[in-house]
Amino acid sequence: MSLAATTPDVSQLPDYAYDWALVDVETSGLIARRDRILSIAVLTFGPDGVQTGEYSTLLNPGCDPGPVHIHGLTAERLSGAPTFAQVAGRIGALLQDRVMVAHNAQFDYDFLAHEFARARLYLPVTQRLCTLALNRRVEPPAADLSLASLAAHYGVPQTRAHDALDDTRVLAGIFRSSLSEAARLDVPLPLVPCPPRQDAQFAPNPPKTPCAYRNPGRPDPGGPLVQGMKIAVTGETATSRAELVARAVAAGLNIMSSVSRHTSVLVTNDAASGSAKARRAIAEGVPIVDEHTFLELLGEVRPGTPHDNQAAKKTPKALTPEDVPSEELSPEGASPEELSPEDASSKDVSPEAASSEAATQATVPTTVVEVPHPRPPEPDRSPKPFGRRRILVLGGTHPEAAAARARAVELGGTAAINLSASVTDIVLLPGGERDRRMTRVTALGLPVHARAWLEDPTSAPDSTPASARTDAPARNHVTTAVLPRGGVIDLPALPTAGQWHLGASWAQQPNCEIDVVAFVLDEDEQVSSDGDFVFYGAPESPDGALRLLCDGPTEQTVVVDLAALPPAAHRIAIAAAIDGAATFGDIGAVQTTLAPGVDAPAAARATLDAATSERTLLLAEIYRRGALWRFRAVGQGYDHGLEDLVRGYGVDVE
């Protein structure tokens, strides 16, 4: 087998020629820190694309094998197989000094990291590449990005789905074609340094019991405590810390591990200790009481307001009319009452699991783009000049490029931020002819237009591929809502195992990094605990409701499990922050997508352009509105950095 069977010959291109180790695992479940690998296959290839090795084996996990109806691996079949520890050395030798490649690579990498940690060995992987992330960059016209759909698109035969060895051989064919397409488009590979920023062998802390009461703020001087108050403790106490916390929680108080401006009381026997919590409490004016006083107050804690009661008559606050221009807000958005699995499947998401109903009810005008899907709602057939064009704007100042992208969306198209197979047209602004991508644009023969074309799109011939035109043969599809800034859609109910994947992507940056973060907020726009803040150093909330996935230097994804959120959760805010002196004016547009699965078609997409000086950008929010959950494309920038944003939501930054 060879990976270099197609043109161009990537073995001659240094940016695409590596030693590769293609991996697939079948597992007993979806949670790497808990579940085990049942079978594994590894294929190795040299930079010339020629296969150099192959290994596959069943594994005895020492536990229940889980969903046998999916992988077919019964306990009886696995009973005579080796344990992972017995074959870890051989697997490690195949991975050593190679780029690990997998479909949904973070899933496979996390399972391998945990298995190697259990065997007290180091996982010898320094870089990984996800074929899902690679194809999100390439954007092939496939039904979705599942292994089966990509195999069908690239003409790769698949004989035994969920068989590790066959899936790895299918992966090799998909990777070969994807690699060639990336080279043809001059798309940089989404290589991810490993291990991840948080060592995989350390699982998140067990979730604490969520406080059932809304935070009433700080007590009056000499007044009682009220259920829901946020309490922090620092220093030595006569009562054991575990007992002190247990008694406070039993009384209905919310014990926090840090101090912020939302903290109600700090308990300490030495306010002058100089601890970080004591210093912050003094700076924020947080009331400080000693242990004896706190124990007395615990005896008369007043009843609080349950979160559930609030949910019935109030919704979380979102953006105000001052945050977003009025012409971009729906009537609901301008209202004072407005709210401001790991994966569903490790490899393939079935059509039934990828959607229930398409998210089509928007509270602002949206452009609807059709992508293949087997359970169709009625598509939007309203005539739009740009049909389903995907337009890449090159050159110009940031405001000029932002205005051009907004005009393309207004005309019914979508705005691309990178060159991909789905791009149909190029709009060239001043200076765009010097963009390195123009060489590839010329070679691909893509139509190039001046800015004036956006005002008179009928002046140029239709370049939209026949398969994407509205008069093309009908096919199954799901509608993708193309949202402007401030645009809102209602979220349909997902299957029990369903999770929403909110992805953010941007153009490759040579001199700075962008970090995506997420917050679970209550009706007072506060986190209920520090675990409700997910970022690169803590990529999973303790309850598993939120996960941050890194798919490369230009793409990160927040996975939201709405069913796992605590009752206090009214809004999930997703933001991006720049690490360094650059601004989002230097970065350019950020594209956000919302999908009901790791490889499912997008339910919504928005291209967000901040102004020139912002260093932090609130990308989107998922929030409650009565009995519904909604998604809003926000695009609100701030000049301050991530630390100020985090503090504003009640998270202390040491």
Secondary structure, 3 states (H helix, E strand, C coil): CECCCCCCCHHHCCCCCCCEEEEEEEECCCCCCCCCEEEEEEEEECCCCEEEEEEEEECCCCCCCCCHHHHCCCHHHHCCCCCHHHHHHHHHHHHCCCEEEECCHHHHHHHHHHHHHHCCCCCCCCEEEEHHHHHHHHCCCCCCCCHHHHHHHHCCCCCCCCCHHHHHHHHHHHHHHHHHHHHHHCCCCCEEECCCCCCCCCCCCCCCCCCCECCCCCCCCCCCCECCCEEEECCCCCCCHHHHHHHHHHCCCEEECCCCCCCCEEECCCCCCCCHHHHHHHHHCCCEECHHHHHHHHCCCECCCEHHHHHHHCCCECCCCCCCCHHHCCHHHHCCCCECCCCCCCCCCCHHHHCCCCCCCECCCCEEEEECCCCCCCCCCCCCCCCCCEEEEECCCHHHHHHHHHHHHHCCCEEECCCCCCCCEEEECCCHHHCCCHHHHHHHCCCEEEHHHHCCHHHCCCCCCHHHCCCCCCCCCEEEEECCCCCEEECCCCCCCCCEEEEEEECCCCCCEEEEEEEEECCCCCECCHHHEEECCECECCCCCEEEEECCCCEEEEEECHHHCCCCCCEEEEEEEEECCCCHHHHCCEEEEEECCCCCCCCEEEEECCCCCCCEEEEEEEEEECCEEEEEEEEEEECCCHHHHHHHCCCCCC
